[in-house]
Amino acid sequence: MRNWQADVYRRPLQDEAGNALWELVICEGDRALLVAACPQPRLNAAWLTGQLSTAVNLHGKPDRILVFRPQSLSLLEAAAEALSILVQGS
C-alpha cells in the first residue's frame, strides 16, 4: 500500500501584503514530494486539490494520505475527495 503523509500549517512568515503564509508538505517515507506556500486568503480546499493534483501528476496516485494534525484533517479530506483519494488521521 502506498501512503503519503501530508500537513498544512501556518508559517511564522507573511507575504508582501502582510498575509500569513501557510505551507503544505507532502511526503512519502523520508522523501518530500511537494512543498507549497499559500497566503491565508487563498487557502481553501480548491487550492489544496490543485496542489494534490500536481503531486499526483508528478508522482502517481497514493492509496491514501495520512494526516497527523487534527486541525488540517477536514480540509485535506475535502481537497482529496475530488481526486478520490482516501484521507486518514494518524
N, C-alpha and C positions, 0 to 999 in steps of 0.2 A: 504494500500500500504506500502510495506516495503522499507525504504530508508536507505542507508548507506551514510555517509559523508566521503570524502577522501581528503587527502592533501599530496603533495610531496614538500619538501622544503629542502634547504641547511642548514645543521647544522654548527655551528662555530667550528667544530671539524675536525680532519684529522685521517686517518688510519695510520698504521705503515709505509707505503710507502710515506706518505705525501699527499695523495689524499684527496680532500674534501669529506666529508660524507654527503649523502642525506638521508632523512628519509621519509618513507611512514607511514602515520597514517590512519587507517580505523576505524570509529566509527559508532555505531548505537545508537541514542539517546545520553545518557551520558556515554555509556559503550564502552571502547576501544576493538575492535575485533582483531586488528593486528597492531603491530608496528615493522617495519623492517628498518634496515640501509643498505645503499649500497654505495660503493666508486664510485666517479664520473665516472671513465672509464667503469663501468659495468651498469650504469643507462641507461636503454632503455625500450622500450615497451615490449620486451620479458621478462625482469626481472620483470616488473610490472605485466604482465599477470601471471607469476608464483606465485607471491605474492597474487594476487586476487584469483587465483585458490585455493591456500591454505586456504584463508579466506572462500571461498565458501564451500570447503570440511568440514571445521570446523563448520560453522555457517549457511549453507544454502544460496541459491542464492537470492540476493535482487532484487526488481523490478527495482530499479535504484540507481545510485551513484551520489550524489550531490557534486559538486566541487566549492568552493568559490574563489579559487586563479586562475585568468585567465591564469597565466604562466604555470600551471600544467594541464589545461583542455585538450589540444590536446594530450598530452602524455597519460593521463588516458583514453581518448576516444579510442586511438589506442590499448591500452592494453585490455580494456574491450570488444572491438569488437570481439575478438577471443572467448570470453565466452558468447556472445550475451546478454550483459548487457548494458542497456541504461545509458549513462553518460550525466549529465545536469549541466550547470553552474548555480550557485545560487546567 
